[in-house]
Amino acid sequence: MTAEEAFSFLKRGTVEIVPEDEFLEKLKSGKRLVVKLGADPTRPDLHLGHAVVLRKMRQFQELGHKVVLIIGDFTGMIGDPSGRSKTRPPMTLEETRANARSYVEQAGKILITEDEARFDLRYNSEWLEPLSFKDVIFMASQLTVAQMLEREDFKKRYTENVPISLHEFLYPLAQAYDSVAIGADVEMGGSDQRFNLLVGREIQRAYGLPPQVAFLMPLLVGLDGREKMSKSLDNYIGIAEPPEAMFKKLMRVPDAVLEDYFELLTDLEKAEVKALLEKGGPVGAHRVLARLLTGAYALPRIPARIDREFYEALGYRLEAAGSDKTPGESQFPEITRAVAEAEARYDRVAKGGIPEDLPEVAIPPDALKDGKIWVARLFTLAGLTKSNAEAKRLIKDRGLKIDGEPVTDPMLEVELKKPLVLQRGRDKFVRVRLTQAEPASE
Amino acid sequence: MTAEEAFSFLKRGTVEIVPEDEFLEKLKSGKRLVVKLGADPTRPDLHLGHAVVLRKMRQFQELGHKVVLIIGDFTGMIGDPSGRSKTRPPMTLEETRANARSYVEQAGKILITEDEARFDLRYNSEWLEPLSFKDVIFMASQLTVAQMLEREDFKKRYTENVPISLHEFLYPLAQAYDSVAIGADVEMGGSDQRFNLLVGREIQRAYGLPPQVAFLMPLLVGLDGREKMSKSLDNYIGIAEPPEAMFKKLMRVPDAVLEDYFELLTDLEKAEVKALLEKGGPVGAHRVLARLLTGAYALPRIPARIDREFYEALGYRLEAAGSDKTPGESQFPEITRAVAEAEARYDRVAKGGIPEDLPEVAIPPDALKDGKIWVARLFTLAGLTKSNAEAKRLIKDRGLKIDGEPVTDPMLEVELKKPLVLQRGRDKFVRVRLTQAEPASE
């Protein structure tokens, strides 16, 4: 591949490369590029939003470049230094290491992590802890207060009088110094990281290094169809979710963002996606997306390209536009079986059926009074409702069922002589049964 | 003295003590208080503006408390870390030490500096250099960006779009940590230091120390009658100026601020000052002020009180309201002689006379052409005008004289056969003479 070809290949799907000409120069140099990604050790659960960035990094690896994953343990171990927030306790060294291992394990579904020439894992406390007050002053002097307040979130908070702790202005410097420490050629991030990545350029320059190129990837919208995918908004699809959960969630991607999901998470050609949407409609397209991604993420490592070839290797045909529910011969029989089972389960539930494999919750005998339990309390104990009040509300809307029958009386007392299947909405099921009396301990 | 009496005594002349009740508590504790003053090692020239604060510290010393002078060598040695300003080059260790010695030598005119129980000199690099990035983050987290932007000068610059380098937000933290390092009970400063001194309280609290009390002193207006006294505005009276210069400058204090000078720089009672202004008018009051301060600062160390008693010890009588130009018997004969000579010189010049002792400037022969030199060039070479253009302007206003005669022709060519007395305005004189041909070097 020539430098120009690599440039086009890597540019695909990005929001912006800052600056493009420097990136082309770097590719032309023939150097093995150092491609940086910062990881927050407080949030080790990766979802498909992360996959957008990680897949781009995998492409760099496929071209022989080196990915350096930086675990931000320095700030993680500081926690909230003002002590005001109880939600960000300082992490121990062990916690950051455990989370980093989990992060790498998950990222290993996408990145090549076992080849030292193409992957490295670093902890930024290694170089941030030895930094002195003088170093911090030097870095800070490269920026102005006005520049910091131009950053989207700071600007918003400042305008709305939401306090910004002064130390928050120092965190972009820490991240920028990471780029100095590892000599990053490229830093990857979501488009909301633009400011931080450009600070990295400034600080590298101040230390006499060639500045990195900022590689900005689009943000994947979550299942709500509005917000950026994130765990805290519960609109996410985890990359390590079991096939049935992933398949089900992918079938629920809002129609309006379906094309984005194809664009950002697969390598199907635009024309292929268009044909698919025309021929199969949203339902057919959903099925193809769900099969493609469920199949890809069921592999120990996703394929370099999630494209027509991979789809066909699973035993499906793109032209069938999702109507081929029984797959043909597969190069990955186990994977295809898992995908097909997830699809079958999805279809059974969609038709109002009860799936076979249900989570079970044991109800302790002392939760019953005279052999009965209040229906609201039962659903809450089973974890299907957050509170008795929520359960009552849902019963009014006919949103809760027992053994397939809607509950109508919010004050119903339920006997629990035999296991019951509780259902919330169309597809949340739990089987409840009374706990057996425990045998006396020996 | 009881704690309450000490409180009243020390409160006199302050703008604000924050908070007063804590200060009284500290006095009641009977502890020897640590009274901090930060000194900028880039500006070692002390003037009467500094004296306002230093005299208050001397009062603490007279009561047995300990003054700690902190030389801000940490930031001095950093200079302008952005490298943008050529006016603040980093200082060397030697420069900061030399400036500190000069500072202490001058401050020793006011403070008791030779008693270890009452004076200490510290360099803040001692504790600021070892601070880590983590320490800085901890300190920064105690403040918000909005708080920083409430500081008068930052607010103004931010509003007017004058860039604020981010590191400037860190300097108040450095100064605050000085208070932690020495366990300051009181920090002294001009009223424009209010913000910084209060940051000191926050940071001490964050480190679990009892917070210091901020002692805010009024700002002395300079000889221009408008701006705060400062060397850069050239409206200052240095505390180490020779008696004749100090006397002359004090006679030029604008009438509108004359009472402030008495209030802030002497210990005369308000009633005494009032009587003086009524009886002697501004001229008489000026003479008393000039004699008092010229006398006080001609001593190796100013007296604990610059009051009626000291004035009389110099051989003058307050009731004479400045009309007693020939002093009576003095307890400090040499000092009184110096004051009287300065006054006599002032009077001679005021009457249009030429003083006897003039600075001399040698003009090199090659500055002349055909034995003559252009008058504008001559005044500029003599240092009385900043440029030939300024000289020409002043000649038009009849502001330059040679041997007592106003120069009227701006193109005049001057012969320099004998020494001439050049004069600018009423009281700036220089004697110029041609350099002798240098003897050949051996």
Boltz contact constraints between the chains, C-beta under 6 A:
constraints:
  - contact:
      token1: [A, 78]
      token2: [B, 137]
      max_distance: 6.0
  - contact:
      token1: [A, 81]
      token2: [B, 137]
      max_distance: 6.0
  - contact:
      token1: [A, 81]
      token2: [B, 138]
      max_distance: 6.0
  - contact:
      token1: [A, 81]
      token2: [B, 141]
      max_distance: 6.0
  - contact:
      token1: [A, 82]
      token2: [B, 141]
      max_distance: 6.0
  - contact:
      token1: [A, 128]
      token2: [B, 133]
      max_distance: 6.0
  - contact:
      token1: [A, 131]
      token2: [B, 133]
      max_distance: 6.0
  - contact:
      token1: [A, 133]
      token2: [B, 128]
      max_distance: 6.0
  - contact:
      token1: [A, 133]
      token2: [B, 131]
      max_distance: 6.0
  - contact:
      token1: [A, 133]
      token2: [B, 136]
      max_distance: 6.0
  - contact:
      token1: [A, 136]
      token2: [B, 133]
      max_distance: 6.0
  - contact:
      token1: [A, 136]
      token2: [B, 136]
      max_distance: 6.0
  - contact:
      token1: [A, 137]
      token2: [B, 78]
      max_distance: 6.0
  - contact:
      token1: [A, 137]
      token2: [B, 81]
      max_distance: 6.0
  - contact:
      token1: [A, 137]
      token2: [B, 167]
      max_distance: 6.0
  - contact:
      token1: [A, 137]
      token2: [B, 170]
      max_distance: 6.0
  - contact:
      token1: [A, 138]
      token2: [B, 81]
      max_distance: 6.0
  - contact:
      token1: [A, 140]
      token2: [B, 166]
      max_distance: 6.0
  - contact:
      token1: [A, 140]
      token2: [B, 167]
      max_distance: 6.0
  - contact:
      token1: [A, 140]
      token2: [B, 170]
      max_distance: 6.0
  - contact:
      token1: [A, 141]
      token2: [B, 81]
      max_distance: 6.0
  - contact:
      token1: [A, 141]
      token2: [B, 82]
      max_distance: 6.0
  - contact:
      token1: [A, 141]
      token2: [B, 165]
      max_distance: 6.0
  - contact:
      token1: [A, 141]
      token2: [B, 167]
      max_distance: 6.0
  - contact:
      token1: [A, 143]
      token2: [B, 166]
      max_distance: 6.0
  - contact:
      token1: [A, 144]
      token2: [B, 163]
      max_distance: 6.0
  - contact:
      token1: [A, 144]
      token2: [B, 164]
      max_distance: 6.0
  - contact:
      token1: [A, 144]
      token2: [B, 165]
      max_distance: 6.0
  - contact:
      token1: [A, 145]
      token2: [B, 164]
      max_distance: 6.0
  - contact:
      token1: [A, 145]
      token2: [B, 166]
      max_distance: 6.0
  - contact:
      token1: [A, 163]
      token2: [B, 144]
      max_distance: 6.0
  - contact:
      token1: [A, 164]
      token2: [B, 144]
      max_distance: 6.0
  - contact:
      token1: [A, 164]
      token2: [B, 145]
      max_distance: 6.0
  - contact:
      token1: [A, 165]
      token2: [B, 141]
      max_distance: 6.0
  - contact:
      token1: [A, 165]
      token2: [B, 144]
      max_distance: 6.0
  - contact:
      token1: [A, 166]
      token2: [B, 140]
      max_distance: 6.0
  - contact:
      token1: [A, 166]
      token2: [B, 143]
      max_distance: 6.0
  - contact:
      token1: [A, 166]
      token2: [B, 145]
      max_distance: 6.0
  - contact:
      token1: [A, 167]
      token2: [B, 137]
      max_distance: 6.0
  - contact:
      token1: [A, 167]
      token2: [B, 140]
      max_distance: 6.0
  - contact:
      token1: [A, 167]
      token2: [B, 141]
      max_distance: 6.0
  - contact:
      token1: [A, 170]
      token2: [B, 137]
      max_distance: 6.0
  - contact:
      token1: [A, 170]
      token2: [B, 140]
      max_distance: 6.0
